[in-house]
Amino acid sequence: MIERLLSPVLLLACLVTLLLTCLLGSTPLPMERVVSALFGGGDAADRLVVWSIRLPRGLAAFLVGATLGISGAALQGLLRNPLAEPGVLGVSASASLVAVFSLYYGLVAFSPWVLPVAAIIGALVATALLTLAAIRTQSVVTLILIGVGLSSFAGALMSLMMNLAPNPFSLTEMINWMLGSVANRSFSEIGFVAPFMILGVAILLLTRRGLSALTLGEEAANGIGLNLRNQRIFTVLGAGLATGASVALAGAIGFVGIVAPHIIRPFVGHDPARSLFPSALLAGLILMVADIFVRILPSQTELKLGVVAALIGAPAFVWIAMQRRTGHD
Amino acid sequence: MTELRITDLTVEAGKSFLVREASLDLIPGELVVLLGPNGAGKTSLLRGALGLIAPTRGESSLDGSIIANLSPMQRARQIAYLPQIRPLAWPNRVRDVVALGRFSHGGTLGKLGDHDAEAVDRAIAACDLKHLQDRGTHTLSGGELARVHCARAFATEAPLLIADEPTAALDPRHQFRILDLIKAYVEDGGGALLVLHDIGLAARYASRLVWMKQGRIVADGPVATTLTAERLADVYGVAAQVEGTRIIMDGAL
């Protein structure tokens, strides 16, 4: 019963929160002005605030959260490990490294598609490496350590670029990418990453049934009819596309992909396949709420969304890790 | 009638032979037990036959079609397989784990079709799991878990079953219960190929014993003719006395 209501309730909560995003901010707008601006009425300033600033920002927060949430849930299913997540496994860091590289060398000037494609390449390389490692080792700890290694290496290369950055402007730009934010995103920026997000999410949803089979371990999953190689390829491709696109839009935002599936799992009978869609909605919701919090917090400099996400998510990660019994490995 | 035919199967790992030119048939109505000491190549033979590892030479076929050419789904509908190591990654509900047996028929957890749900119900009833079906698998005892895995294999309703040590780490009563379940499956028209380490249990239930030593099949036949003190000495290196299907072990040779 709860499971049937889960997705509709979350969807409703997401829509309400998206509306709240338009209402709240440094200058709160009353409901009737927001509603009339949304439907093309009201004065020009209201329309600008709603359509060019708040709505795209809220939508960006939702899309980034949703893609990270579904990627996290899918990687957890594939690797059979609740601590797998694009941020922890170094996928986001690799994506932002390649993205920053393309910014640094001005490659983005050629086409607006360069940035999302660069981030996706970074994400795919990292996910492919992790899957290769996952085939060789059964140990969850080893895999997380490889992720930590990837993350550190991407971080080191990023620091190297910052070290050699020619001017303060590019330094600020890079820091924005590392911290993660959805401030000042426009519908056109969303438009350039959305196709990749949709494709990645579609691949993950279409191949999710195999994630249930993997509950039994790889050998038995193959025994009941799962094509392991194809499952790995599709999950890695889907998660790589979705994570890469989200990094192209907002930089590296960690831990959302761990927290949301962890909350969802008990409601769907711990079935990885059924956790995908609700995890996407919940992660989108979490990131929208966090972004509203970031905007209305009366601080001198606006907090970065990625910083807030890590402040909430990292302790949750530690807590989930501590819940695990050694018998699980 | 579904027939599994393994012909001259050889499996190598690096330079060492895991299985050497093994040939074996399995048809419905038979309960065949594969016996042999640790490292004799029993698991490798099963895995090679199923195409989970690539054989160096030889082949295995199902009704004349080479198994390596079948898709995992096609193979899984014909042969249910219980591997030796049976980890469960998540604390799923018992019913969901059993329902995974319907994977090759397109069954999706959480929204099983009527036909799939009926097969799951039958498997759950056969393995006496009705009262446990909504429990999380992490709350079950070893004996109960073994029944869940059996029910998962039965839910496929495949004509053949291959199980690698289905009674490992179970107490005697639970070992009997699992083999009673498999025997009932065979009496209903299934064919089973099992690996067992308890020779007495194998002798009691098997219609045929297949003996393996150092990667080779050294004997294949009914219990009455293949179970002898000499064979136990040769294959297992133990001194034993055999009276019918009873075995008294005296020690290592």
HADDOCK unambig.tbl for C-alpha pairs under 7 A between the chains (distance, minus, plus):
assign (segid A and resid 80 and name CA) (segid B and resid 89 and name CA) 5.60 0.50 0.50
assign (segid A and resid 209 and name CA) (segid B and resid 108 and name CA) 6.65 0.50 0.50
assign (segid A and resid 213 and name CA) (segid B and resid 100 and name CA) 6.37 0.50 0.50
assign (segid A and resid 215 and name CA) (segid B and resid 88 and name CA) 5.65 0.50 0.50
assign (segid A and resid 215 and name CA) (segid B and resid 89 and name CA) 5.04 0.50 0.50
assign (segid A and resid 215 and name CA) (segid B and resid 90 and name CA) 6.41 0.50 0.50
assign (segid A and resid 216 and name CA) (segid B and resid 86 and name CA) 6.59 0.50 0.50
assign (segid A and resid 216 and name CA) (segid B and resid 87 and name CA) 5.91 0.50 0.50
assign (segid A and resid 216 and name CA) (segid B and resid 88 and name CA) 5.11 0.50 0.50
assign (segid A and resid 216 and name CA) (segid B and resid 89 and name CA) 6.66 0.50 0.50
assign (segid A and resid 217 and name CA) (segid B and resid 86 and name CA) 6.95 0.50 0.50
assign (segid A and resid 217 and name CA) (segid B and resid 87 and name CA) 5.82 0.50 0.50
assign (segid A and resid 217 and name CA) (segid B and resid 88 and name CA) 6.66 0.50 0.50
assign (segid A and resid 219 and name CA) (segid B and resid 83 and name CA) 6.93 0.50 0.50
assign (segid A and resid 220 and name CA) (segid B and resid 82 and name CA) 6.66 0.50 0.50
assign (segid A and resid 220 and name CA) (segid B and resid 83 and name CA) 6.13 0.50 0.50
assign (segid A and resid 222 and name CA) (segid B and resid 72 and name CA) 6.62 0.50 0.50
assign (segid A and resid 223 and name CA) (segid B and resid 76 and name CA) 6.11 0.50 0.50
assign (segid A and resid 223 and name CA) (segid B and resid 80 and name CA) 6.96 0.50 0.50
assign (segid A and resid 223 and name CA) (segid B and resid 81 and name CA) 5.48 0.50 0.50
assign (segid A and resid 224 and name CA) (segid B and resid 76 and name CA) 5.21 0.50 0.50
assign (segid A and resid 224 and name CA) (segid B and resid 80 and name CA) 6.88 0.50 0.50
assign (segid A and resid 224 and name CA) (segid B and resid 101 and name CA) 6.31 0.50 0.50
assign (segid A and resid 224 and name CA) (segid B and resid 103 and name CA) 6.24 0.50 0.50
assign (segid A and resid 224 and name CA) (segid B and resid 104 and name CA) 6.11 0.50 0.50
assign (segid A and resid 225 and name CA) (segid B and resid 72 and name CA) 4.35 0.50 0.50
assign (segid A and resid 225 and name CA) (segid B and resid 73 and name CA) 4.01 0.50 0.50
assign (segid A and resid 225 and name CA) (segid B and resid 76 and name CA) 4.99 0.50 0.50
assign (segid A and resid 225 and name CA) (segid B and resid 103 and name CA) 6.71 0.50 0.50
assign (segid A and resid 225 and name CA) (segid B and resid 104 and name CA) 5.23 0.50 0.50
assign (segid A and resid 226 and name CA) (segid B and resid 72 and name CA) 6.02 0.50 0.50
assign (segid A and resid 226 and name CA) (segid B and resid 73 and name CA) 6.65 0.50 0.50
assign (segid A and resid 227 and name CA) (segid B and resid 72 and name CA) 6.00 0.50 0.50
assign (segid A and resid 269 and name CA) (segid B and resid 92 and name CA) 5.66 0.50 0.50
assign (segid A and resid 269 and name CA) (segid B and resid 93 and name CA) 6.17 0.50 0.50
assign (segid A and resid 270 and name CA) (segid B and resid 90 and name CA) 6.10 0.50 0.50
assign (segid A and resid 270 and name CA) (segid B and resid 91 and name CA) 6.32 0.50 0.50
assign (segid A and resid 270 and name CA) (segid B and resid 92 and name CA) 5.30 0.50 0.50
assign (segid A and resid 271 and name CA) (segid B and resid 92 and name CA) 6.66 0.50 0.50
